[in-house]
Amino acid sequence: MSDVNPIALQKALGGISYPSSKDGIVKTGEGNGADDTVLSALRKLPDQQFTGPDDVQKAVF
């Protein structure tokens, strides 16, 4: 489904505190300078709480 590089995704999520909302994840990605591919994937996440990076990865991939 996704062309997102898993390492780039993890870098985009650096420093985030969980649980986090979709909005918090997108803002963290923007603040961490994530590329357009990663930000696009984060913006498509379901509007829910994520309990950790594994939750985010499952939703992206």
Sequence and secondary structure as in RCSB ss.txt:
>XXXX:A:sequence
MSDVNPIALQKALGGISYPSSKDGIVKTGEGNGADDTVLSALRKLPDQQFTGPDDVQKAVF
>XXXX:A:secstr
     HHHHHHHTTT  SSEEHHHHHHHHHHTT  HHHHHHHHTS SSEE SHHHHHHHH 
